[in-house]
Amino acid sequence: MGITPMEIYKLLPKTNCKRCGETTCMSFAFKIINKEKKVEECLPLFEESKYEKQREELLDLLKPLEEATETGLIVDESKCTGCANCIVVCPVHAAEDPYGAGIGYGIKMENPILRVEDGVVKVENLKICRRYGKNRILCVACRENCPTDAITFLEG
């Protein structure tokens, strides 16, 4: 699962009109994924009736963005078993708490990124995630070690 900039771009007018503040529609698509722009900023898409079908498809496509965190992280609690693999393998957690932050034993971080609560992973403190902020890196350790695919990221 994941929304790619190319999927967004295909549904944009592709006029490169710059009315959104970006030089190209492709650049605008990346900004939407990164939550730096809102689709409503594409004025032709909302002002011109010839784009109505594309607009509806795009708004449907972008619904998962509403659930996603600032880092693009989405936790599907219906798939999560609370195994805590994501917590144990997180490089930030491992550096701060090699004993498994947030899973109820050992030394605990003050504000972990993820914590198991009521048998499922909850997102708590994204500001320390490696995927957050200007110098972010596209770490996927939590997703790659989730045995039930409960963790996904928007692609951007």
FIDO-498780 format. One record per atom (N, C-alpha, C): residue number from 1; atom name; x, y, z. Coordinates in pm, whole numbers, m for minus. Atoms other than C-alpha are relative to their C-alpha. Layout:
N
(NUM, 'CA', (X, Y, Z))
...
REM end
This chain:
156
(1, 'N', (84, m118, 0))
(1, 'CA', (0, 0, 0))
(1, 'C', (88, 124, 0))
(2, 'N', (m72, m125, 2))
(2, 'CA', (118, 348, m67))
(2, 'C', (m45, 82, m118))
(3, 'N', (35, m91, 108))
(3, 'CA', (40, 649, m275))
(3, 'C', (130, 58, m51))
(4, 'N', (m124, m53, 57))
(4, 'CA', (312, 755, m512))
(4, 'C', (m26, 136, m65))
(5, 'N', (16, m128, 70))
(5, 'CA', (373, 1100, m657))
(5, 'C', (m49, m18, m144))
(6, 'N', (42, 23, 138))
(6, 'CA', (324, 950, m1005))
(6, 'C', (m151, m24, m8))
(7, 'N', (144, 23, m1))
(7, 'CA', (m28, 831, m916))
(7, 'C', (m76, 133, 13))
(8, 'N', (61, m132, m18))
(8, 'CA', (m113, 1185, m802))
(8, 'C', (15, 81, m128))
(9, 'N', (m29, m77, 122))
(9, 'CA', (53, 1344, m1105))
(9, 'C', (m93, m38, m114))
(10, 'N', (86, 47, 110))
(10, 'CA', (m152, 1130, m1346))
(10, 'C', (m140, 59, 8))
(11, 'N', (134, m54, m17))
(11, 'CA', (m470, 1282, m1201))
(11, 'C', (m4, 153, 4))
(12, 'N', (m6, m146, 4))
(12, 'CA', (m352, 1644, m1202))
(12, 'C', (m17, 49, m144))
(13, 'N', (19, m53, 137))
(13, 'CA', (m419, 1874, m1502))
(13, 'C', (124, m9, m88))
(14, 'N', (m127, 7, 74))
(14, 'CA', (m50, 1854, m1605))
(14, 'C', (22, 122, m90))
(15, 'N', (m16, m124, 78))
(15, 'CA', (m53, 2215, m1725))
(15, 'C', (124, 80, 43))
(16, 'N', (m114, m75, m56))
(16, 'CA', (241, 2335, m1511))
(16, 'C', (m29, 150, 6))
(17, 'N', (44, m141, m1))
(17, 'CA', (46, 2659, m1463))
(17, 'C', (65, 83, 110))
(18, 'N', (m69, m66, m111))
(18, 'CA', (236, 2744, m1141))
(18, 'C', (m94, 73, 97))
(19, 'N', (94, m71, m87))
(19, 'CA', (m82, 2875, m974))
(19, 'C', (2, m55, 143))
(20, 'N', (m11, 61, m132))
(20, 'CA', (m20, 2638, m682))
(20, 'C', (126, 46, 73))
(21, 'N', (m126, m45, m58))
(21, 'CA', (321, 2796, m624))
(21, 'C', (118, m89, m34))
(22, 'N', (m106, 92, 42))
(22, 'CA', (518, 2505, m770))
(22, 'C', (28, 20, m149))
(23, 'N', (m33, m18, 141))
(23, 'CA', (699, 2508, m1104))
(23, 'C', (m60, m106, m90))
(24, 'N', (58, 107, 81))
(24, 'CA', (558, 2176, m1220))
(24, 'C', (m107, m74, 79))
(25, 'N', (103, 83, m64))
(25, 'CA', (262, 1952, m1150))
(25, 'C', (65, m118, 72))
(26, 'N', (m70, 110, m67))
(26, 'CA', (508, 1673, m1062))
(26, 'C', (55, 46, 135))
(27, 'N', (m48, m55, m126))
(27, 'CA', (667, 1893, m797))
(27, 'C', (m115, 15, 99))
(28, 'N', (120, m15, m82))
(28, 'CA', (319, 1967, m665))
(28, 'C', (m43, m136, 56))
(29, 'N', (37, 135, m45))
(29, 'CA', (247, 1591, m646))
(29, 'C', (88, m44, 116))
(30, 'N', (m92, 34, m110))
(30, 'CA', (557, 1539, m429))
(30, 'C', (m37, 77, 127))
(31, 'N', (35, m82, m115))
(31, 'CA', (451, 1826, m203))
(31, 'C', (m129, m49, 67))
(32, 'N', (123, 57, m58))
(32, 'CA', (107, 1667, m158))
(32, 'C', (35, m121, 86))
(33, 'N', (m42, 120, m75))
(33, 'CA', (266, 1338, m49))
(33, 'C', (67, 40, 131))
(34, 'N', (m73, m44, m119))
(34, 'CA', (489, 1524, 196))
(34, 'C', (m82, 92, 90))
(35, 'N', (92, m85, m76))
(35, 'CA', (189, 1719, 328))
(35, 'C', (47, 145, 8))
(36, 'N', (m44, m139, 8))
(36, 'CA', (352, 2047, 226))
(36, 'C', (m99, 83, m80))
(37, 'N', (104, m65, 79))
(37, 'CA', (66, 2130, m11))
(37, 'C', (m129, m80, 13))
(38, 'N', (131, 67, 1))
(38, 'CA', (m305, 2051, m21))
(38, 'C', (m50, m3, m144))
(39, 'N', (49, 17, 137))
(39, 'CA', (m474, 1924, m335))
(39, 'C', (m87, 118, m43))
(40, 'N', (87, m114, 31))
(40, 'CA', (m716, 2218, m315))
(40, 'C', (78, 120, m54))
(41, 'N', (m82, m108, 52))
(41, 'CA', (m423, 2445, m405))
(41, 'C', (18, m10, m152))
(42, 'N', (m2, 14, 147))
(42, 'CA', (m444, 2311, m763))
(42, 'C', (m129, 63, m51))
(43, 'N', (120, m76, 38))
(43, 'CA', (m687, 2577, m883))
(43, 'C', (m69, m51, m125))
(44, 'N', (71, 52, 119))
(44, 'CA', (m755, 2441, m1234))
(44, 'C', (m82, m126, 32))
(45, 'N', (69, 124, m35))
(45, 'CA', (m854, 2107, m1082))
(45, 'C', (m135, 27, 64))
(46, 'N', (123, m33, m71))
(46, 'CA', (m1122, 2277, m873))
(46, 'C', (m85, 105, m71))
(47, 'N', (74, m106, 69))
(47, 'CA', (m1223, 2562, m1105))
(47, 'C', (m56, m42, m135))
(48, 'N', (41, 37, 136))
(48, 'CA', (m1254, 2386, m1440))
(48, 'C', (m75, m132, 1))
(49, 'N', (87, 117, m2))
(49, 'CA', (m1537, 2139, m1493))
(49, 'C', (58, m120, m77))
(50, 'N', (m57, 111, 77))
(50, 'CA', (m1334, 1935, m1744))
(50, 'C', (89, m92, 85))
(51, 'N', (m84, 81, m89))
(51, 'CA', (m1123, 1808, m1450))
(51, 'C', (m81, m66, 112))
(52, 'N', (85, 51, m108))
(52, 'CA', (m1420, 1698, m1238))
(52, 'C', (25, m148, 32))
(53, 'N', (m22, 144, m20))
(53, 'CA', (m1367, 1323, m1288))
(53, 'C', (137, m25, 64))
(54, 'N', (m135, 14, m56))
(54, 'CA', (m993, 1351, m1219))
(54, 'C', (3, 46, 146))
(55, 'N', (4, m52, m137))
(55, 'CA', (m1062, 1561, m908))
(55, 'C', (m61, m102, 94))
(56, 'N', (65, 99, m86))
(56, 'CA', (m1300, 1300, m767))
(56, 'C', (90, m121, 23))
(57, 'N', (m92, 113, m13))
(57, 'CA', (m1052, 1018, m837))
(57, 'C', (117, 35, 92))
(58, 'N', (m113, m43, m81))
(58, 'CA', (m770, 1217, m681))
(58, 'C', (m39, 13, 147))
(59, 'N', (45, m13, m139))
(59, 'CA', (m968, 1301, m367))
(59, 'C', (m19, m138, 63))
(60, 'N', (13, 138, m48))
(60, 'CA', (m1050, 930, m332))
(60, 'C', (136, m62, 28))
(61, 'N', (m135, 54, m15))
(61, 'CA', (m688, 832, m384))
(61, 'C', (69, 54, 125))
(62, 'N', (m72, m66, m110))
(62, 'CA', (m572, 1079, m118))
(62, 'C', (m62, m23, 137))
(63, 'N', (62, 24, m130))
(63, 'CA', (m806, 959, 158))
(63, 'C', (97, m58, 104))
(64, 'N', (m94, 51, m100))
(64, 'CA', (m526, 756, 325))
(64, 'C', (93, 107, 57))
(65, 'N', (m84, m108, m52))
(65, 'CA', (m326, 1079, 360))
(65, 'C', (m59, 60, 127))
(66, 'N', (66, m54, m118))
(66, 'CA', (m583, 1190, 616))
(66, 'C', (36, m80, 124))
(67, 'N', (m34, 87, m111))
(67, 'CA', (m490, 891, 836))
(67, 'C', (149, 2, 30))
(68, 'N', (m145, 9, m14))
(68, 'CA', (m116, 918, 782))
(68, 'C', (54, 107, 93))
(69, 'N', (m69, m95, m86))
(69, 'CA', (114, 1083, 1030))
(69, 'C', (87, 91, m85))
(70, 'N', (m87, m92, 73))
(70, 'CA', (357, 1360, 935))
(70, 'C', (114, m72, m71))
(71, 'N', (m109, 76, 62))
(71, 'CA', (615, 1094, 847))
(71, 'C', (m51, m93, m109))
(72, 'N', (58, 92, 97))
(72, 'CA', (375, 906, 619))
(72, 'C', (m36, m134, 61))
(73, 'N', (27, 125, m69))
(73, 'CA', (337, 630, 879))
(73, 'C', (m149, m22, 20))
(74, 'N', (137, 40, m25))
(74, 'CA', (7, 447, 890))
(74, 'C', (4, m133, 74))
(75, 'N', (10, 125, m74))
(75, 'CA', (m65, 182, 1153))
(75, 'C', (m144, m49, m13))
(76, 'N', (131, 63, 12))
(76, 'CA', (m356, m48, 1072))
(76, 'C', (m20, m86, 125))
(77, 'N', (16, 68, m129))
(77, 'CA', (m462, m145, 1424))
(77, 'C', (m73, m133, m13))
(78, 'N', (71, 127, 17))
(78, 'CA', (m686, m421, 1289))
(78, 'C', (96, m114, m37))
(79, 'N', (m100, 101, 36))
(79, 'CA', (m372, m603, 1164))
(79, 'C', (106, m18, 109))
(80, 'N', (m107, 1, m100))
(80, 'CA', (m144, m524, 1461))
(80, 'C', (m29, m104, 109))
(81, 'N', (14, 100, m106))
(81, 'CA', (m84, m808, 1709))
(81, 'C', (70, 43, 129))
(82, 'N', (m69, m48, m119))
(82, 'CA', (122, m601, 1954))
(82, 'C', (132, m71, 26))
(83, 'N', (m124, 77, m18))
(83, 'CA', (438, m809, 1894))
(83, 'C', (119, 87, 40))
(84, 'N', (m103, m99, m33))
(84, 'CA', (654, m493, 1935))
(84, 'C', (128, m12, m82))
(85, 'N', (m118, 6, 88))
(85, 'CA', (899, m590, 1659))
(85, 'C', (39, 139, m47))
(86, 'N', (m26, m134, 52))
(86, 'CA', (864, m236, 1523))
(86, 'C', (75, 86, 102))
(87, 'N', (m62, m79, m106))
(87, 'CA', (967, m89, 1856))
(87, 'C', (144, m44, 22))
(88, 'N', (m132, 55, m27))
(88, 'CA', (1264, m318, 1911))
(88, 'C', (99, 33, m111))
(89, 'N', (m93, m23, 112))
(89, 'CA', (1411, m263, 1561))
(89, 'C', (16, 147, m36))
(90, 'N', (m10, m142, 31))
(90, 'CA', (1356, 114, 1549))
(90, 'C', (138, 52, 42))
(91, 'N', (m134, m49, m35))
(91, 'CA', (1706, 272, 1532))
(91, 'C', (m1, 106, 109))
(92, 'N', (8, m104, m104))
(92, 'CA', (1596, 566, 1747))
(92, 'C', (m25, m64, 136))
(93, 'N', (28, 70, m125))
(93, 'CA', (1450, 339, 2013))
(93, 'C', (122, m79, 45))
(94, 'N', (m116, 82, m35))
(94, 'CA', (1752, 108, 2001))
(94, 'C', (113, 84, 57))
(95, 'N', (m106, m88, m50))
(95, 'CA', (1992, 398, 2053))
(95, 'C', (m31, 53, 139))
(96, 'N', (42, m57, m128))
(96, 'CA', (1791, 536, 2345))
(96, 'C', (m30, m106, 105))
(97, 'N', (46, 102, m92))
(97, 'CA', (1666, 214, 2499))
(97, 'C', (20, m139, m60))
(98, 'N', (m28, 130, 61))
(98, 'CA', (1832, m111, 2393))
(98, 'C', (m82, m115, 57))
(99, 'N', (79, 107, m61))
(99, 'CA', (1592, m307, 2612))
(99, 'C', (m144, m4, m48))
(100, 'N', (134, 10, 58))
(100, 'CA', (1279, m242, 2409))
(100, 'C', (m98, 101, 54))
(101, 'N', (85, m108, m49))
(101, 'CA', (1114, 94, 2479))
(101, 'C', (m147, m26, m29))
(102, 'N', (143, 0, 23))
(102, 'CA', (743, 94, 2526))
(102, 'C', (m70, m133, 7))
(103, 'N', (68, 129, m1))
(103, 'CA', (678, m277, 2561))
(103, 'C', (m21, m55, 140))
(104, 'N', (40, 39, m133))
(104, 'CA', (642, m289, 2934))
(104, 'C', (107, m65, 86))
(105, 'N', (m106, 51, m86))
(105, 'CA', (978, m411, 3058))
(105, 'C', (130, 71, m34))
(106, 'N', (m129, m64, 23))
(106, 'CA', (1334, m289, 3087))
(106, 'C', (m10, 151, 19))
(107, 'N', (m5, m145, m9))
(107, 'CA', (1435, 75, 3076))
(107, 'C', (m92, 58, m107))
(108, 'N', (91, m60, 98))
(108, 'CA', (1177, 296, 2906))
(108, 'C', (44, 141, m36))
(109, 'N', (m23, m136, 45))
(109, 'CA', (1225, 608, 2699))
(109, 'C', (m109, 88, 58))
(110, 'N', (100, m96, m46))
(110, 'CA', (1048, 917, 2826))
(110, 'C', (m115, 14, m100))
(111, 'N', (99, m21, 105))
(111, 'CA', (868, 977, 2495))
(111, 'C', (35, m83, m123))
(112, 'N', (m34, 83, 117))
(112, 'CA', (903, 683, 2254))
(112, 'C', (m81, 39, m123))
(113, 'N', (72, m23, 125))
(113, 'CA', (798, 705, 1892))
(113, 'C', (m125, m88, m1))
(114, 'N', (108, 98, m1))
(114, 'CA', (585, 392, 1925))
(114, 'C', (m9, m66, 136))
(115, 'N', (22, 70, m126))
(115, 'CA', (434, 217, 2223))
(115, 'C', (m115, m99, m19))
(116, 'N', (110, 96, 5))
(116, 'CA', (218, m94, 2263))
(116, 'C', (m97, 36, 113))
(117, 'N', (107, m31, m95))
(117, 'CA', (m110, m6, 2431))
(117, 'C', (m120, m86, m34))
(118, 'N', (118, 84, 22))
(118, 'CA', (m404, m241, 2472))
(118, 'C', (22, m99, m114))
(119, 'N', (m30, 104, 99))
(119, 'CA', (m232, m497, 2249))
(119, 'C', (27, 46, m141))
(120, 'N', (m32, m51, 134))
(120, 'CA', (m163, m269, 1951))
(120, 'C', (99, 116, 11))
(121, 'N', (m97, m110, 3))
(121, 'CA', (105, m21, 1850))
(121, 'C', (m72, 132, m17))
(122, 'N', (51, m137, 9))
(122, 'CA', (23, 344, 1904))
(122, 'C', (116, 92, m33))
(123, 'N', (m101, m100, 35))
(123, 'CA', (215, 635, 1752))
(123, 'C', (m7, 109, 105))
(124, 'N', (m2, m99, m108))
(124, 'CA', (326, 875, 2025))
(124, 'C', (81, 125, m29))
(125, 'N', (m89, m116, 10))
(125, 'CA', (621, 1098, 1941))
(125, 'C', (78, m3, m132))
(126, 'N', (m63, 5, 132))
(126, 'CA', (698, 1135, 1570))
(126, 'C', (114, 98, m16))
(127, 'N', (m103, m103, 18))
(127, 'CA', (921, 1436, 1619))
(127, 'C', (142, m55, 12))
(128, 'N', (m134, 58, m10))
(128, 'CA', (1212, 1206, 1704))
(128, 'C', (24, m111, m103))
(129, 'N', (m14, 101, 106))
(129, 'CA', (1149, 965, 1414))
(129, 'C', (97, 50, m106))
(130, 'N', (m98, m36, 103))
(130, 'CA', (1424, 960, 1151))
(130, 'C', (m67, 49, m128))
(131, 'N', (74, m42, 119))
(131, 'CA', (1155, 1023, 886))
(131, 'C', (m60, 141, 16))
(132, 'N', (64, m127, m31))
(132, 'CA', (1053, 1354, 1047))
(132, 'C', (95, 117, m24))
(133, 'N', (m77, m124, 9))
(133, 'CA', (1171, 1707, 969))
(133, 'C', (77, 17, m130))
(134, 'N', (m73, m36, 123))
(134, 'CA', (1394, 1871, 708))
(134, 'C', (110, m99, m36))
(135, 'N', (m112, 91, 26))
(135, 'CA', (1683, 1624, 745))
(135, 'C', (m42, m146, 6))
(136, 'N', (51, 136, m13))
(136, 'CA', (1465, 1317, 732))
(136, 'C', (67, m97, m98))
(137, 'N', (m44, 108, 87))
(137, 'CA', (1577, 988, 591))
(137, 'C', (m115, m100, m9))
(138, 'N', (113, 90, 21))
(138, 'CA', (1344, 724, 455))
(138, 'C', (25, m137, 64))
(139, 'N', (m16, 122, m78))
(139, 'CA', (1394, 466, 729))
(139, 'C', (m130, m82, m8))
(140, 'N', (118, 87, 5))
(140, 'CA', (1158, 166, 701))
(140, 'C', (16, m121, 92))
(141, 'N', (m27, 114, m88))
(141, 'CA', (1286, m58, 982))
(141, 'C', (m127, m54, 65))
(142, 'N', (123, 46, m66))
(142, 'CA', (950, m70, 1158))
(142, 'C', (m89, m76, m97))
(143, 'N', (84, 65, 100))
(143, 'CA', (761, m159, 842))
(143, 'C', (57, m135, m44))
(144, 'N', (m64, 122, 49))
(144, 'CA', (1012, m420, 724))
(144, 'C', (m2, m113, 102))
(145, 'N', (m1, 102, m104))
(145, 'CA', (994, m604, 1056))
(145, 'C', (m137, m27, 60))
(146, 'N', (136, 25, m46))
(146, 'CA', (617, m605, 1097))
(146, 'C', (m51, m127, m67))
(147, 'N', (40, 127, 61))
(147, 'CA', (504, m966, 1046))
(147, 'C', (m142, m1, m57))
(148, 'N', (139, m2, 46))
(148, 'CA', (141, m868, 981))
(148, 'C', (m29, 112, m99))
(149, 'N', (15, m114, 91))
(149, 'CA', (199, m570, 749))
(149, 'C', (m96, 105, 54))
(150, 'N', (84, m102, m63))
(150, 'CA', (19, m344, 997))
(150, 'C', (57, 139, m18))
(151, 'N', (m66, m130, 17))
(151, 'CA', (271, m67, 932))
(151, 'C', (31, 22, m146))
(152, 'N', (m29, m40, 137))
(152, 'CA', (285, 108, 597))
(152, 'C', (41, 146, 0))
(153, 'N', (m36, m139, 19))
(153, 'CA', (419, 436, 469))
(153, 'C', (m53, 48, m133))
(154, 'N', (27, m64, 129))
(154, 'CA', (297, 671, 204))
(154, 'C', (133, 12, m69))
(155, 'N', (m127, m9, 72))
(155, 'CA', (561, 674, m65))
(155, 'C', (18, 141, m53))
(156, 'N', (m24, m135, 47))
(156, 'CA', (718, 1006, m137))
(156, 'C', (144, 33, m6))
REM end
